[in-house]
Amino acid sequence: MIASIGTDIVEVCRIEEKITRSDFFKAHVFSENEIAYCEKQKKPFIHFAARWAVKEAYLKAYGVKFIGNHRLPEIETIHNEDGKPFLKLNGKALEDFKEKKYTNIHLSISHTDSLAIAYVIIENQLIN
């Protein structure tokens, strides 16, 4: 059963500016796997922006009011062998997800040269 839905849209230039201004932002927000993936893309800032949108959409679906208290690299976008994106939780983010008895996360990402958007759907077990 759907427990919650979150969405986020971000301007690519905003994320590009944050990354080029400081290495701290990239290391603070993205996992090592996400950084490696984005940096090997033809237009890396589009992919960084998409991953930022995923993190924001997930936290909105999860029900977080303030993003600053979370370890953002623990909310990681990965791809299967066909290129389909998945959201992988690690550490405290995974513990919190399980504590709420959530079961599945569905993810959709899209982008243009200037915008990136993500949708996250979280499911839980139907409890009678």
HELIX and SHEET records of a PDB file:
HELIX    1   1 VAL A   12  ARG A   21  1                                  10    
HELIX    2   2 ASP A   23  VAL A   29  1                                   7    
HELIX    3   3 GLU A   32  GLU A   39  1                                   8    
HELIX    4   4 PRO A   44  TYR A   62  1                                  19    
HELIX    5   5 ILE A   67  ASN A   69  5                                   3    
HELIX    6   6 LEU A   72  GLU A   74  5                                   3    
HELIX    7   7 GLY A   91  GLU A   99  1                                   9    
SHEET    1   A 3 ILE A   2  GLU A  11  0                                        
SHEET    2   A 3 LEU A 115  ASN A 124 -1                                        
SHEET    3   A 3 TYR A 102  HIS A 111 -1                                        
SHEET    1   B 2 ILE A  75  HIS A  79  0                                        
SHEET    2   B 2 PRO A  85  LEU A  89 -1                                        
END                                                                             
